[in-house]
Amino acid sequence: MALLEVSDLVVGYDAYPVLHGIDFTVEQGELCVLLGLNGAGKTTTVSTIAGLVKTRSGQVRFDGKDLGRRSPSSRVASGISLVPEGRRVFPRLSVRQNLRLGAWTRRRHSKIVQRQFELVYDYFPQLAEREGQLAGTLSGGEQQMLAVGRALMSRPTLLLIDEASLGLSPTIARSVWEVTSRIKQDGTTVLMVEQNAGALPFADRALIMEKGTLVYTGVGDELRAVNLREAYLGA
Amino acid sequence: MITELGIAVINGVFIGCVYALVALGIVLIYRASGVFNFAQAEFGTTGLFAAYAGVVLWGWPYWLSFLFGLAVAMAMGLATERLVINPLRHASRVTLLVGTAGVALAAIGIQFWKSNEQPIRQMPKIVNGIAAEPFGTAVTYQHLVTLGVLIVVAAALAVFFRSPSGLALQAAQQEGTAAELVGISVRRVSMMTWGIAAVLGGLAGILSGPNLTFTAGYLTFGAGAALLPGFMAAVLGGMRSMPGAVAGAMAVGVIEQLGSLSIFGYYTGGGAMMLFFFLLIVLLVRPQGLFVRKAVAT
């Protein structure tokens, strides 16, 4: 049984349909990349899985259970954590306070919270060095690390990352993907939304979206093929 | 002159305590919802009316009436959040501001309607008597209780903002979507904030009520008017700083009193004019307020 099953998902904003009945699954322990150009519906897909956007029809099942109309906070408690596009750190709180809030659903389990702090600081040592600094004063790359770290604090089973590389230099983007790969190796399933095909080498599987539909699913060496970029991403 | 100054400072500090309770509520709601809450003072007047009804009309013990007044103020705050702020959460800040002004006007209307037979009332003091008379001005026990409550409230808020719930409140204000994504219920946080702010308003109303007679709209534009001074105090403090709001309130209270000194010829409105110039100068020199660093980029 797949960890995440999305079936015939239809989502829209007011009168405008965005997702036209997409189907895909993410297996336990996988690092999946959801690729597509602007307006393809990638952010809507992960936002719907995280509970920020309501479905019109179709189903999102997580760990065998239909998520239905469950709130974002209840989805976090059940093991889904989203790193939103644009980082959205709490700018006037310190790095440590941001991370502490990431563990909101686990706040009564101090040992788990402490362990997650250690894990996040192991992935991102820069955050440990800057733990007293206000998040709004960090560089773009550091804010992205903080956003990923904050999402990890709830000890998720499924980590959704929306456009981690957006606005980052190629070197910093690569280092964020490398850590994402480590997170996957440590047992967390990852679904990463990207416009940047540079994320492909880190993925076990790629899903490509176009205008609200899924147009391609590929695994392994297929992802390294140059024509993939040309065919779907215009690169 | 020294005596006059002394009296102005002492009176200013005690009036400032009431302004501070109003300003703290204004800052709390601004930090949590980004709303300029024009109903903040009416939470206080409504709480005062309720406490008065308990202690005078129904003969309840003072402590029970006091708590009843706070509970009614809190209920009004929660109702405002549920019935006005939440339905308008996607509206502009101006719309929200008008919404809170509407709540204040509705409350004042109900108070007028319900107090026709006895328009002017006097809330009894918690403790009667004069504690001291520095510079010949009376410092009552009621003043000292108000000062004590403000100190306790300020300390409690300082602790609260470092607690998990306090951090959640700040997070919800700074990045509502991200707060939802870490599992914080922004709806619950918003209700908690309005509830706390309304209790602060209630404290301002019930504690200042016994110093004067009160009518409908007492704390908004009546004898105990604290809404405008509360806003001034909050702005001086930078709209986000709790210690800033308290210090701002003390400054507003004292400057208002200094305006009524004999060197200004007891000019009616001297206090308001001095306040205006003080606020203008502060905002020209430090537009972000006295107690807040410049905005952090995201």
HADDOCK unambig.tbl for C-alpha pairs under 7 A between the chains (distance, minus, plus):
assign (segid A and resid 72 and name CA) (segid B and resid 180 and name CA) 6.09 0.50 0.50
assign (segid A and resid 72 and name CA) (segid B and resid 181 and name CA) 6.06 0.50 0.50
assign (segid A and resid 72 and name CA) (segid B and resid 183 and name CA) 6.49 0.50 0.50
assign (segid A and resid 73 and name CA) (segid B and resid 180 and name CA) 6.02 0.50 0.50
assign (segid A and resid 73 and name CA) (segid B and resid 181 and name CA) 6.49 0.50 0.50
assign (segid A and resid 73 and name CA) (segid B and resid 182 and name CA) 6.73 0.50 0.50
assign (segid A and resid 73 and name CA) (segid B and resid 183 and name CA) 3.62 0.50 0.50
assign (segid A and resid 73 and name CA) (segid B and resid 184 and name CA) 6.15 0.50 0.50
assign (segid A and resid 73 and name CA) (segid B and resid 185 and name CA) 6.62 0.50 0.50
assign (segid A and resid 74 and name CA) (segid B and resid 183 and name CA) 6.89 0.50 0.50
assign (segid A and resid 76 and name CA) (segid B and resid 182 and name CA) 6.60 0.50 0.50
assign (segid A and resid 76 and name CA) (segid B and resid 183 and name CA) 5.73 0.50 0.50
assign (segid A and resid 81 and name CA) (segid B and resid 181 and name CA) 6.97 0.50 0.50
assign (segid A and resid 82 and name CA) (segid B and resid 181 and name CA) 6.53 0.50 0.50
assign (segid A and resid 88 and name CA) (segid B and resid 175 and name CA) 6.50 0.50 0.50
assign (segid A and resid 88 and name CA) (segid B and resid 178 and name CA) 6.02 0.50 0.50
assign (segid A and resid 90 and name CA) (segid B and resid 171 and name CA) 5.88 0.50 0.50
assign (segid A and resid 90 and name CA) (segid B and resid 174 and name CA) 5.83 0.50 0.50
assign (segid A and resid 90 and name CA) (segid B and resid 175 and name CA) 6.02 0.50 0.50
assign (segid A and resid 91 and name CA) (segid B and resid 296 and name CA) 6.62 0.50 0.50
assign (segid A and resid 91 and name CA) (segid B and resid 298 and name CA) 6.01 0.50 0.50
assign (segid A and resid 92 and name CA) (segid B and resid 296 and name CA) 6.74 0.50 0.50
assign (segid A and resid 101 and name CA) (segid B and resid 182 and name CA) 6.82 0.50 0.50
assign (segid A and resid 102 and name CA) (segid B and resid 182 and name CA) 5.17 0.50 0.50
assign (segid A and resid 104 and name CA) (segid B and resid 182 and name CA) 6.33 0.50 0.50
assign (segid A and resid 104 and name CA) (segid B and resid 183 and name CA) 6.22 0.50 0.50
assign (segid A and resid 104 and name CA) (segid B and resid 184 and name CA) 6.85 0.50 0.50
assign (segid A and resid 105 and name CA) (segid B and resid 183 and name CA) 5.97 0.50 0.50
assign (segid A and resid 136 and name CA) (segid B and resid 296 and name CA) 5.49 0.50 0.50
assign (segid A and resid 136 and name CA) (segid B and resid 297 and name CA) 5.41 0.50 0.50
assign (segid A and resid 136 and name CA) (segid B and resid 298 and name CA) 4.82 0.50 0.50
assign (segid A and resid 137 and name CA) (segid B and resid 296 and name CA) 6.56 0.50 0.50
assign (segid A and resid 137 and name CA) (segid B and resid 297 and name CA) 6.64 0.50 0.50
